[in-house]
Amino acid sequence: MVAHAGGAVDWSDQRDTNGVVRRPGLAVGILAVVLTAAPTTASFAGGSADIPPRTAAGLPNVQSESAIVFDMDTGEVLYEQRPDEIRAIASTGKVFVALTVRKHGLDLEGTTQITREDHQYSRGGAKTRLSVGYTFRNLDLLRAMLIASDNRAPSALGRAVGLSPDQLVAEVNALARELGLAGTFFTDPPGLRGNVSTARELAAAYRVAMRDPLLRGIMGTQRIEIQSVAPRRRAIRYANTNRSLRSLRYQVTGGKTGYNDPARYCLVISALHGGRHVGMVFLGGHYKLTRYGDFNRVISWLEDDMPGGVSHGALGFVASPQP
């Protein structure tokens, strides 16, 4: 079953000031939203007060610009809204980084030091707690990246598998091609500058990541404490950035959040509901809680047996990368 909201648009390729291709027309899409929509205060508060949970057609009233809902086991698409629009994806792209370093044989018990290079690549992002000069187990760096979205972790993890930041970006792009994801393109390890994909392609990558018991376990962790191993031990406590996971209202199995100015608020998430493992991707939410309101609206729609849905196939793409 799939429900489709939003028609096809002929977007033209554009390039931002850094030379990054936003195809198809990311900047135009964002501008159109700004000019034609005035989000309410309710979308900031999770979208439950003044935003009807359903459209006139009975579909979930998703407020994010691009979205897809799918069966994690079969790949069947249940709902979509502009799922093939290429958009900035911010830190949700760290799912691709995790897949890449796992493919390259990351030594989980090995250690890696945080360097000035990691500091440089994390500039402009959220505050980090991985101090330059401190050394951590690679497993803990993976946790810091996927649970707390620490922006110093991706380049450090790349170095742990012998890749420079540029080489890591190249390998992520190679992984995307291997998975058949033509609209996914990376220019930056942490996702602060330029990484793009589509809701459909991010869903495909997330589905692969959740088949890895280690990555699934990390992305489903609510809170954790990691420790540096040098120059001295220092404990760092992290809470998952995924509010729906922490709320315990639903049986959320994992997910990854993301935000930057071009991407706005993003979320990839999965939950067990009604005997089904359902995945969702929301890109381009106007406010911080819009994505969580969208998640709640979709869950409500699923509870009512998906009124308005029509059959429309599966996600497709390669099931998993080659080792």
C-alpha atoms as a printed R data frame, in Angstrom:
    type eleno elety resid chain resno      x      y       z
1   ATOM     1    CA   MET     A     1  0.000  0.000   0.000
2   ATOM     2    CA   VAL     A     2  1.232  3.478  -0.777
3   ATOM     3    CA   ALA     A     3 -0.349  6.890  -0.645
4   ATOM     4    CA   HIS     A     4  1.076  9.665  -2.765
5   ATOM     5    CA   ALA     A     5  0.904 13.355  -1.889
6   ATOM     6    CA   GLY     A     6  2.326 16.003  -4.216
7   ATOM     7    CA   GLY     A     7  2.709 15.740  -7.980
8   ATOM     8    CA   ALA     A     8  5.802 15.358 -10.108
9   ATOM     9    CA   VAL     A     9  7.746 18.545 -10.799
10  ATOM    10    CA   ASP     A    10 10.332 19.178 -13.498
11  ATOM    11    CA   TRP     A    11 13.181 20.530 -11.384
12  ATOM    12    CA   SER     A    12 16.361 21.798 -13.026
13  ATOM    13    CA   ASP     A    13 19.874 21.280 -11.634
14  ATOM    14    CA   GLN     A    14 21.278 24.134  -9.588
15  ATOM    15    CA   ARG     A    15 24.579 24.791  -7.888
16  ATOM    16    CA   ASP     A    16 25.118 26.580  -4.574
17  ATOM    17    CA   THR     A    17 27.953 28.987  -3.749
18  ATOM    18    CA   ASN     A    18 30.182 26.075  -2.806
19  ATOM    19    CA   GLY     A    19 29.610 24.448  -6.194
20  ATOM    20    CA   VAL     A    20 27.420 21.685  -4.781
21  ATOM    21    CA   VAL     A    21 24.729 20.413  -7.156
22  ATOM    22    CA   ARG     A    22 21.244 20.565  -5.641
23  ATOM    23    CA   ARG     A    23 19.423 18.431  -8.105
24  ATOM    24    CA   PRO     A    24 16.671 18.622  -8.704
25  ATOM    25    CA   GLY     A    25 16.334 22.269  -7.632
26  ATOM    26    CA   LEU     A    26 16.723 22.075  -3.856
27  ATOM    27    CA   ALA     A    27 17.016 25.849  -3.511
28  ATOM    28    CA   VAL     A    28 13.975 26.389  -5.744
29  ATOM    29    CA   GLY     A    29 11.974 23.880  -3.712
30  ATOM    30    CA   ILE     A    30 12.833 25.567  -0.421
31  ATOM    31    CA   LEU     A    31 12.037 29.020  -1.834
32  ATOM    32    CA   ALA     A    32  8.684 27.795  -3.131
33  ATOM    33    CA   VAL     A    33  7.805 26.458   0.315
34  ATOM    34    CA   VAL     A    34  8.724 29.763   1.953
35  ATOM    35    CA   LEU     A    35  6.604 31.728  -0.529
36  ATOM    36    CA   THR     A    36  3.563 29.470  -0.511
37  ATOM    37    CA   ALA     A    37  3.347 28.109   3.041
38  ATOM    38    CA   ALA     A    38  3.165 29.760   6.434
39  ATOM    39    CA   PRO     A    39  3.744 27.060   9.054
40  ATOM    40    CA   THR     A    40  1.757 27.476  12.241
41  ATOM    41    CA   THR     A    41  2.978 27.542  15.808
42  ATOM    42    CA   ALA     A    42  1.500 24.067  16.133
43  ATOM    43    CA   SER     A    43  4.130 22.611  13.816
44  ATOM    44    CA   PHE     A    44  6.796 23.995  16.172
45  ATOM    45    CA   ALA     A    45  5.057 22.263  19.044
46  ATOM    46    CA   GLY     A    46  4.888 18.920  17.287
47  ATOM    47    CA   GLY     A    47  1.933 19.715  15.052
48  ATOM    48    CA   SER     A    48 -0.829 18.271  17.228
49  ATOM    49    CA   ALA     A    49 -2.881 21.325  18.196
50  ATOM    50    CA   ASP     A    50 -4.013 23.229  15.091
51  ATOM    51    CA   ILE     A    51 -2.832 20.900  12.311
52  ATOM    52    CA   PRO     A    52 -5.446 18.262  11.393
53  ATOM    53    CA   PRO     A    53 -3.956 14.767  11.614
54  ATOM    54    CA   ARG     A    54 -5.394 13.818   8.195
55  ATOM    55    CA   THR     A    55 -5.835 15.415   4.827
56  ATOM    56    CA   ALA     A    56 -9.233 15.589   3.132
57  ATOM    57    CA   ALA     A    57 -8.322 12.343   1.372
58  ATOM    58    CA   GLY     A    58 -7.710 10.622   4.709
59  ATOM    59    CA   LEU     A    59 -3.921 10.555   4.404
60  ATOM    60    CA   PRO     A    60 -1.528 11.543   7.185
61  ATOM    61    CA   ASN     A    61 -1.149 15.327   7.121
62  ATOM    62    CA   VAL     A    62  2.648 15.275   6.835
63  ATOM    63    CA   GLN     A    63  4.197 18.732   7.188
64  ATOM    64    CA   SER     A    64  7.757 17.865   6.145
65  ATOM    65    CA   GLU     A    65  8.570 18.751   2.552
66  ATOM    66    CA   SER     A    66  9.567 15.216   1.553
67  ATOM    67    CA   ALA     A    67  8.598 11.925   3.167
68  ATOM    68    CA   ILE     A    68  8.278  8.201   2.690
69  ATOM    69    CA   VAL     A    69  6.817  5.421   4.864
70  ATOM    70    CA   PHE     A    70  7.744  1.815   4.157
71  ATOM    71    CA   ASP     A    71  7.784 -1.728   5.488
72  ATOM    72    CA   MET     A    72 11.269 -2.407   6.879
73  ATOM    73    CA   ASP     A    73 11.030 -6.119   6.124
74  ATOM    74    CA   THR     A    74  9.535 -6.189   2.633
75  ATOM    75    CA   GLY     A    75 10.396 -2.712   1.336
76  ATOM    76    CA   GLU     A    76  6.745 -2.073   0.468
77  ATOM    77    CA   VAL     A    77  6.029  1.647   0.280
78  ATOM    78    CA   LEU     A    78  3.001  2.700   2.348
79  ATOM    79    CA   TYR     A    79  2.998  6.471   1.826
80  ATOM    80    CA   GLU     A    80  5.080  9.006  -0.054
81  ATOM    81    CA   GLN     A    81  5.275 12.750  -0.495
82  ATOM    82    CA   ARG     A    82  7.816 14.034  -3.016
83  ATOM    83    CA   PRO     A    83 10.064 11.036  -2.159
84  ATOM    84    CA   ASP     A    84 12.439 11.542  -5.105
85  ATOM    85    CA   GLU     A    85 13.141 15.230  -4.595
86  ATOM    86    CA   ILE     A    86 16.877 15.663  -4.019
87  ATOM    87    CA   ARG     A    87 17.457 17.608  -0.822
88  ATOM    88    CA   ALA     A    88 20.150 18.348   1.732
89  ATOM    89    CA   ILE     A    89 20.043 15.637   4.414
90  ATOM    90    CA   ALA     A    90 22.339 17.038   7.140
91  ATOM    91    CA   SER     A    91 23.329 14.501   9.824
92  ATOM    92    CA   THR     A    92 20.948 11.778   8.674
93  ATOM    93    CA   GLY     A    93 23.750 11.090   6.177
94  ATOM    94    CA   LYS     A    94 25.834  9.688   9.036
95  ATOM    95    CA   VAL     A    95 23.955  6.459   8.375
96  ATOM    96    CA   PHE     A    96 25.946  6.250   5.119
97  ATOM    97    CA   VAL     A    97 29.210  6.945   6.984
98  ATOM    98    CA   ALA     A    98 28.434  4.129   9.425
99  ATOM    99    CA   LEU     A    99 27.773  1.707   6.567
100 ATOM   100    CA   THR     A   100 31.004  2.750   4.869
101 ATOM   101    CA   VAL     A   101 33.325  2.281   7.850
102 ATOM   102    CA   ARG     A   102 31.656 -1.024   8.683
103 ATOM   103    CA   LYS     A   103 32.237 -2.165   5.117
104 ATOM   104    CA   HIS     A   104 35.903 -1.189   5.496
105 ATOM   105    CA   GLY     A   105 36.307 -3.427   8.540
106 ATOM   106    CA   LEU     A   106 36.272 -0.923  11.391
107 ATOM   107    CA   ASP     A   107 38.107 -2.394  14.402
108 ATOM   108    CA   LEU     A   108 35.574 -1.741  17.151
109 ATOM   109    CA   GLU     A   109 38.090 -2.281  19.944
110 ATOM   110    CA   GLY     A   110 40.781 -0.220  18.224
111 ATOM   111    CA   THR     A   111 41.327  3.372  19.287
112 ATOM   112    CA   THR     A   112 41.497  6.689  17.439
113 ATOM   113    CA   GLN     A   113 42.604 10.118  18.597
114 ATOM   114    CA   ILE     A   114 40.542 13.221  17.882
115 ATOM   115    CA   THR     A   115 42.701 15.659  15.898
116 ATOM   116    CA   ARG     A   116 42.681 19.256  14.697
117 ATOM   117    CA   GLU     A   117 41.512 17.924  11.346
118 ATOM   118    CA   ASP     A   118 38.366 16.565  13.009
119 ATOM   119    CA   HIS     A   119 37.893 19.953  14.652
120 ATOM   120    CA   GLN     A   120 38.163 21.670  11.272
121 ATOM   121    CA   TYR     A   121 35.558 19.460   9.625
122 ATOM   122    CA   SER     A   122 33.125 19.923  12.528
123 ATOM   123    CA   ARG     A   123 33.237 23.720  12.462
124 ATOM   124    CA   GLY     A   124 29.831 25.320  12.074
125 ATOM   125    CA   GLY     A   125 27.977 22.393  13.618
126 ATOM   126    CA   ALA     A   126 26.572 21.648  17.051
127 ATOM   127    CA   LYS     A   127 28.856 21.685  20.061
128 ATOM   128    CA   THR     A   128 31.061 18.596  20.290
129 ATOM   129    CA   ARG     A   129 32.179 16.737  23.382
130 ATOM   130    CA   LEU     A   130 35.010 14.860  21.674
131 ATOM   131    CA   SER     A   131 37.992 16.979  22.684
132 ATOM   132    CA   VAL     A   132 41.033 17.323  20.441
133 ATOM   133    CA   GLY     A   133 43.907 15.205  21.767
134 ATOM   134    CA   TYR     A   134 41.657 12.661  23.443
135 ATOM   135    CA   THR     A   135 41.553  9.042  22.283
136 ATOM   136    CA   PHE     A   136 38.445  6.861  22.187
137 ATOM   137    CA   ARG     A   137 37.525  3.328  21.249
138 ATOM   138    CA   ASN     A   138 36.176  3.187  17.711
139 ATOM   139    CA   LEU     A   139 32.975  1.595  18.995
140 ATOM   140    CA   ASP     A   140 32.420  4.629  21.208
141 ATOM   141    CA   LEU     A   141 33.084  6.993  18.305
142 ATOM   142    CA   LEU     A   142 30.452  5.125  16.312
143 ATOM   143    CA   ARG     A   143 28.064  5.560  19.246
144 ATOM   144    CA   ALA     A   144 28.886  9.262  19.525
145 ATOM   145    CA   MET     A   145 28.167  9.715  15.807
146 ATOM   146    CA   LEU     A   146 24.860  7.828  15.654
147 ATOM   147    CA   ILE     A   147 23.404  8.568  19.090
148 ATOM   148    CA   ALA     A   148 24.524 12.158  19.711
149 ATOM   149    CA   SER     A   149 25.413 13.106  16.110
150 ATOM   150    CA   ASP     A   150 28.854 14.355  17.141
151 ATOM   151    CA   ASN     A   151 30.436 15.999  14.105
152 ATOM   152    CA   ARG     A   152 34.034 15.112  14.973
153 ATOM   153    CA   ALA     A   153 33.316 11.387  14.861
154 ATOM   154    CA   PRO     A   154 32.869 10.819  11.077
155 ATOM   155    CA   SER     A   155 36.329 11.972   9.967
156 ATOM   156    CA   ALA     A   156 37.894 10.187  12.969
157 ATOM   157    CA   LEU     A   157 36.127  6.945  12.037
158 ATOM   158    CA   GLY     A   158 37.298  7.356   8.458
159 ATOM   159    CA   ARG     A   159 40.868  7.677   9.689
160 ATOM   160    CA   ALA     A   160 40.333  4.530  11.796
161 ATOM   161    CA   VAL     A   161 39.829  2.552   8.568
162 ATOM   162    CA   GLY     A   162 42.697  4.277   6.753
163 ATOM   163    CA   LEU     A   163 40.687  6.917   4.898
164 ATOM   164    CA   SER     A   164 41.333 10.651   4.750
165 ATOM   165    CA   PRO     A   165 38.218 12.867   4.832
166 ATOM   166    CA   ASP     A   166 38.283 13.169   1.035
167 ATOM   167    CA   GLN     A   167 38.730  9.423   0.663
168 ATOM   168    CA   LEU     A   168 35.871  8.794   3.090
169 ATOM   169    CA   VAL     A   169 33.598 11.026   1.015
170 ATOM   170    CA   ALA     A   170 34.641  9.157  -2.123
171 ATOM   171    CA   GLU     A   171 33.915  5.805  -0.488
172 ATOM   172    CA   VAL     A   172 30.491  6.952   0.708
173 ATOM   173    CA   ASN     A   173 29.674  8.015  -2.849
174 ATOM   174    CA   ALA     A   174 30.929  4.668  -4.137
175 ATOM   175    CA   LEU     A   175 28.691  2.889  -1.619
176 ATOM   176    CA   ALA     A   176 25.709  4.935  -2.785
177 ATOM   177    CA   ARG     A   177 26.375  3.920  -6.409
178 ATOM   178    CA   GLU     A   178 26.754  0.295  -5.322
179 ATOM   179    CA   LEU     A   179 23.337  0.473  -3.689
180 ATOM   180    CA   GLY     A   180 21.884  1.990  -6.861
181 ATOM   181    CA   LEU     A   181 21.256  5.402  -5.284
182 ATOM   182    CA   ALA     A   182 21.659  7.850  -8.162
183 ATOM   183    CA   GLY     A   183 20.436 10.912  -6.247
184 ATOM   184    CA   THR     A   184 22.789 10.596  -3.273
185 ATOM   185    CA   PHE     A   185 25.971 12.682  -3.330
186 ATOM   186    CA   PHE     A   186 28.378 13.526  -0.493
187 ATOM   187    CA   THR     A   187 30.930 16.332  -0.261
188 ATOM   188    CA   ASP     A   188 31.509 16.428   3.505
189 ATOM   189    CA   PRO     A   189 31.961 13.732   6.209
190 ATOM   190    CA   PRO     A   190 29.663 15.108   8.971
191 ATOM   191    CA   GLY     A   191 26.961 16.500   6.687
192 ATOM   192    CA   LEU     A   192 27.414 20.175   7.496
193 ATOM   193    CA   ARG     A   193 28.171 21.245   3.936
194 ATOM   194    CA   GLY     A   194 26.520 19.865   0.841
195 ATOM   195    CA   ASN     A   195 25.440 16.235   1.280
196 ATOM   196    CA   VAL     A   196 22.218 15.434  -0.595
197 ATOM   197    CA   SER     A   197 19.896 12.477  -1.137
198 ATOM   198    CA   THR     A   198 16.189 11.715  -1.432
199 ATOM   199    CA   ALA     A   199 13.711 10.360   1.097
200 ATOM   200    CA   ARG     A   200 13.468  7.144  -0.934
201 ATOM   201    CA   GLU     A   201 17.233  6.636  -1.139
202 ATOM   202    CA   LEU     A   202 17.821  7.496   2.510
203 ATOM   203    CA   ALA     A   203 15.135  4.942   3.363
204 ATOM   204    CA   ALA     A   204 16.973  2.305   1.339
205 ATOM   205    CA   ALA     A   205 20.289  3.020   3.087
206 ATOM   206    CA   TYR     A   206 18.649  3.043   6.514
207 ATOM   207    CA   ARG     A   207 16.998 -0.288   5.790
208 ATOM   208    CA   VAL     A   208 20.431 -1.759   5.004
209 ATOM   209    CA   ALA     A   209 21.951 -0.231   8.160
210 ATOM   210    CA   MET     A   210 19.213 -1.674  10.363
211 ATOM   211    CA   ARG     A   211 20.055 -5.161   9.115
212 ATOM   212    CA   ASP     A   212 23.430 -4.789  10.851
213 ATOM   213    CA   PRO     A   213 22.800 -5.856  14.477
214 ATOM   214    CA   LEU     A   214 25.506 -3.494  15.745
215 ATOM   215    CA   LEU     A   215 24.179 -0.409  13.964
216 ATOM   216    CA   ARG     A   216 20.593 -1.308  14.833
217 ATOM   217    CA   GLY     A   217 21.540 -1.631  18.491
218 ATOM   218    CA   ILE     A   218 23.337  1.706  18.531
219 ATOM   219    CA   MET     A   219 20.577  3.615  16.734
220 ATOM   220    CA   GLY     A   220 18.035  2.134  19.146
221 ATOM   221    CA   THR     A   221 19.968  3.215  22.252
222 ATOM   222    CA   GLN     A   222 18.351  5.938  24.346
223 ATOM   223    CA   ARG     A   223 21.291  6.911  26.550
224 ATOM   224    CA   ILE     A   224 24.882  5.809  26.931
225 ATOM   225    CA   GLU     A   225 28.131  6.706  28.650
226 ATOM   226    CA   ILE     A   226 31.432  6.473  26.798
227 ATOM   227    CA   GLN     A   227 34.953  7.036  28.152
228 ATOM   228    CA   SER     A   228 38.152  8.341  26.663
229 ATOM   229    CA   VAL     A   229 41.167  6.072  27.043
230 ATOM   230    CA   ALA     A   230 43.922  8.725  26.795
231 ATOM   231    CA   PRO     A   231 45.470 11.012  27.868
232 ATOM   232    CA   ARG     A   232 43.189 10.287  30.839
233 ATOM   233    CA   ARG     A   233 39.812  8.732  31.372
234 ATOM   234    CA   ARG     A   234 36.888 11.106  31.001
235 ATOM   235    CA   ALA     A   235 33.262 10.005  30.977
236 ATOM   236    CA   ILE     A   236 30.824 11.481  28.464
237 ATOM   237    CA   ARG     A   237 27.094 10.851  28.817
238 ATOM   238    CA   TYR     A   238 24.987 11.031  25.685
239 ATOM   239    CA   ALA     A   239 21.214 11.093  25.184
240 ATOM   240    CA   ASN     A   240 19.866 10.126  21.778
241 ATOM   241    CA   THR     A   241 18.835 13.125  19.674
242 ATOM   242    CA   ASN     A   242 15.741 11.145  18.558
243 ATOM   243    CA   ARG     A   243 12.929 12.406  20.808
244 ATOM   244    CA   SER     A   244 10.450  9.775  19.674
245 ATOM   245    CA   LEU     A   245 12.883  7.062  20.773
246 ATOM   246    CA   ARG     A   246 13.375  8.662  24.187
247 ATOM   247    CA   SER     A   247  9.660  9.285  24.777
248 ATOM   248    CA   LEU     A   248  8.834  5.542  25.007
249 ATOM   249    CA   ARG     A   249  5.347  6.278  23.638
250 ATOM   250    CA   TYR     A   250  5.923  3.857  20.771
251 ATOM   251    CA   GLN     A   251  8.249  0.916  20.241
252 ATOM   252    CA   VAL     A   252 10.880  2.812  18.264
253 ATOM   253    CA   THR     A   253 13.671  0.544  17.033
254 ATOM   254    CA   GLY     A   254 16.132  3.147  15.774
255 ATOM   255    CA   GLY     A   255 16.652  6.308  13.816
256 ATOM   256    CA   LYS     A   256 18.838  9.306  13.052
257 ATOM   257    CA   THR     A   257 18.126 13.022  13.219
258 ATOM   258    CA   GLY     A   258 19.614 15.863  11.202
259 ATOM   259    CA   TYR     A   259 19.551 19.627  10.894
260 ATOM   260    CA   ASN     A   260 21.287 22.437   9.042
261 ATOM   261    CA   ASP     A   261 19.931 25.534   7.350
262 ATOM   262    CA   PRO     A   262 19.580 24.072   3.819
263 ATOM   263    CA   ALA     A   263 18.186 20.740   5.061
264 ATOM   264    CA   ARG     A   264 15.987 22.091   7.850
265 ATOM   265    CA   TYR     A   265 14.793 19.409  10.305
266 ATOM   266    CA   CYS     A   266 15.157 15.793   9.184
267 ATOM   267    CA   LEU     A   267 14.441 12.386  10.670
268 ATOM   268    CA   VAL     A   268 14.807  8.775   9.645
269 ATOM   269    CA   ILE     A   269 13.093  6.447  12.099
270 ATOM   270    CA   SER     A   270 11.571  2.978  12.487
271 ATOM   271    CA   ALA     A   271  9.103  1.437  14.904
272 ATOM   272    CA   LEU     A   272  7.307 -1.817  15.572
273 ATOM   273    CA   HIS     A   273  3.583 -1.206  15.300
274 ATOM   274    CA   GLY     A   274  0.674 -3.578  14.862
275 ATOM   275    CA   GLY     A   275  2.944 -6.527  14.148
276 ATOM   276    CA   ARG     A   276  4.777 -4.607  11.420
277 ATOM   277    CA   HIS     A   277  8.238 -3.015  11.375
278 ATOM   278    CA   VAL     A   278  7.694  0.360   9.723
279 ATOM   279    CA   GLY     A   279 10.340  2.833   8.575
280 ATOM   280    CA   MET     A   280  9.839  6.531   7.888
281 ATOM   281    CA   VAL     A   281 11.901  9.378   6.458
282 ATOM   282    CA   PHE     A   282 10.973 13.036   6.890
283 ATOM   283    CA   LEU     A   283 13.083 15.732   5.214
284 ATOM   284    CA   GLY     A   284 12.707 19.505   5.240
285 ATOM   285    CA   GLY     A   285 10.589 20.049   8.359
286 ATOM   286    CA   HIS     A   286 10.091 23.742   9.076
287 ATOM   287    CA   TYR     A   287 10.503 23.487  12.842
288 ATOM   288    CA   LYS     A   288 12.348 21.290  15.302
289 ATOM   289    CA   LEU     A   289  9.326 19.223  16.328
290 ATOM   290    CA   THR     A   290  7.629 19.029  12.919
291 ATOM   291    CA   ARG     A   291  9.309 15.697  12.130
292 ATOM   292    CA   TYR     A   292  8.083 14.175  15.403
293 ATOM   293    CA   GLY     A   293  4.569 15.452  14.778
294 ATOM   294    CA   ASP     A   294  4.768 13.822  11.343
295 ATOM   295    CA   PHE     A   295  5.852 10.554  12.948
296 ATOM   296    CA   ASN     A   296  2.857 10.686  15.321
297 ATOM   297    CA   ARG     A   297  0.450 11.495  12.483
298 ATOM   298    CA   VAL     A   298  1.700  8.542  10.433
299 ATOM   299    CA   ILE     A   299  1.433  6.185  13.417
300 ATOM   300    CA   SER     A   300 -2.162  7.343  13.936
301 ATOM   301    CA   TRP     A   301 -2.882  6.692  10.252
302 ATOM   302    CA   LEU     A   302 -1.403  3.203  10.512
303 ATOM   303    CA   GLU     A   303 -3.563  2.510  13.562
304 ATOM   304    CA   ASP     A   304 -6.630  3.257  11.428
305 ATOM   305    CA   ASP     A   305 -5.557  0.810   8.673
306 ATOM   306    CA   MET     A   306 -4.154  3.461   6.304
307 ATOM   307    CA   PRO     A   307 -7.267  5.073   4.814
308 ATOM   308    CA   GLY     A   308 -6.685  6.535   1.364
309 ATOM   309    CA   GLY     A   309 -3.752  4.264   0.528
310 ATOM   310    CA   VAL     A   310 -3.238  2.752  -2.927
311 ATOM   311    CA   SER     A   311 -0.865  0.010  -4.089
312 ATOM   312    CA   HIS     A   312  2.432  1.273  -5.508
313 ATOM   313    CA   GLY     A   313  5.225 -1.291  -5.223
314 ATOM   314    CA   ALA     A   314  8.447 -1.394  -3.213
315 ATOM   315    CA   LEU     A   315 11.499  0.746  -2.478
316 ATOM   316    CA   GLY     A   316 13.742 -1.204  -4.810
317 ATOM   317    CA   PHE     A   317 17.547 -0.726  -4.906
318 ATOM   318    CA   VAL     A   318 20.266 -3.204  -3.969
319 ATOM   319    CA   ALA     A   319 19.516 -5.053  -0.747
320 ATOM   320    CA   SER     A   320 22.999 -4.600   0.752
321 ATOM   321    CA   PRO     A   321 26.525 -3.563  -0.262
322 ATOM   322    CA   GLN     A   322 29.144 -6.117  -1.189
323 ATOM   323    CA   PRO     A   323 31.720 -6.795   1.567
